[in-house]
Amino acid sequence: MHIRHSGPGDIDAVRAIYAQSSNHAATLQLPYPSRALWETRLAGTDEHFHSLVACEADEVLGQIGIATHARHRRRHVANIGMAVSEQARGRGVGRALLQAAVELCEGWLAVHRIELEVYTDNAAAIALYASCGFVREGTARGYAWRDGGYVDAHLMARLSGPLGGAG
């Protein structure tokens, strides 16, 4: 397995991963994502968005998006979101994507704080994030509408090095 930046040839594979019912249920994505939506997201025209994919041979197994902040006072912060194909779970794909995103953020993008939101019922993702240094900072009640009801999400973050200030 190898990690690389996504490209135009990955649009259909990434769209198909997020179209899987467990992935749109675990993210803020809607069912039945359009190709046009993913063309826009993965176009590479937003300097504040980076997309990495995990591949085995020519097959895309998962994707992670990294959105850095454009505002001056939040440029040290990124937010991430990812999904792994149902067929590739349990093979270290999520961990590889997360580690690559952390390396890109902390080693190259001058990001000191990586944030994410994860639904409170996604125990596997919560355990993965915690094992990679993410700490739960709070719980957002009624965070999102999913399958006919509101669901809660944990707010988690990872800090690299001292930043000073209160906390």
N, C-alpha and C positions, 0 to 999 in steps of 0.2 A: 504494500500500500504506500502511496505517496501523496503528499499535499502540494497543491499548486493554486495559483490564482485562477478563478473561473474565467471562461471566455465565451464568445458567442456560440460556440459549438456545444456548450453545456446547458443551454437554456431549457431544452426539452427534458433533459434528465433531472435538472433541479426542480423544474415545475412538477414533474411526476413524483418526486420525493415529497414535496409539500402537499400534493394532492392526496397522499395516503391518509386515510381517516385518522390514524393515531397521530400523525404529524400536524394536521390542521387543528386537531383537538388540543395538542400540547403547545401550540404557538398562537399568535394573533392572526394567523392566516385564515382565510375563508375557504370553504370547500370549492371545488371546481375552478382552480386558478387559471386564468387565461395566459396564453403564450405572450400576448402583448404586455401584460403586467410584468412578467419575468424578463422580457426583452428590455423594458425600461429600467428595471432594478439592476440588471447585470450589464448594462450598456457600457459601464466604465467611464461615464461622463461626470459623475459626482466625485470630486476629489476627496470628499469626506466619508466615502463608503468603500469598503474593501470586501471582496467576496473570495473565500477560499473553498476549494472542494477537495475531498478525499477520494482518491481513485485507486482502483485495482485493475491493471491493464487499461482498457478503454472505458470501464464502467465507473460512473460516478456513484459513490456510496453514501455521501453526505455533503452538506454545505454549511458554512458558518459565515454570517454577515457581521461586519464590524463597522459601526457608525461612529466616527469621531465628531466632536462638537466643533462648530465653526465659531461660536461666540468666544471672544478673547478670554473671558474669565473661566471658561469651561474647556479650553483646548486640551487640557491634560486628562480629559475623560473620554472614554469610549463606551458604547453599549453594544452588547453582542446578542445574537440569536442564532440558533442552529437547528438542524434536523438531520436525522440519519435514516436511511432507507430501512424499512421494516425487515428486509431480508439480510441486512448487514449488522444488525444489533448484536451486542455481546462479543464483538470482534475487535474492540478498541478503537473504532472509528471516531466516536464522539471525543474520546480522550485525545486522540491524535489531532483532531481539528481544534480542540480547545487549547492544547499546548502550542500549536502553531499560531493561533490567534494571540495568545499571551506573548509569545516570542516577538511577533510582529509589532504588537502594541508597545511593549516595554523596551524592546531593543532597537526599534526603528522609527516609531511614530511619536516618541516622547510622551506616551500615555502612562500616567501614574495611577489612574483609577479606572478599573474595568467594571462596569455595572451590567446586571442582567435581572430579568424578572422570570420567575419559574412558578408554575402553578403548584399549590401546596400538595396536591395529590400525585405529583410526579416524583416519586421517591428515588427512582434510578438517576434522574437528572440532578436532583438535589445532592445525592451522594457523590456523583461525579464532580460537581462544582466544588463541593466542600473538600474533596481530595486534592483539588488543584488550587487550594488557597482562597477560595471564595467564602465569605462569611455572611451569614444572614443578618441583615441590618433592620429588618422589620417585615411586617405582613400587611399587604394592602387588601383590605376586605372589600368584596364585591368588585374586584379589579377588572374583570372582563365578563362579557356575556358569552356563554358557551352552551350549545345544545339545549337551549331553552331555560337556562338559569345562570345566575351570577356565580362566579368562582373567585376564590382568593388566590393571591400570588405572594410568594416571598420575594423581597427585594434583597439581592445579594451583591456583594462587591469584593474586589480584590485590590489591595493597595500595594504598590511597589515602592519601597523605600520611604523614609520620613518626608512629610510634606510640611510639618509645622502646624500651627494653629491649634484650636481646641479640639478635643475629641478623645 
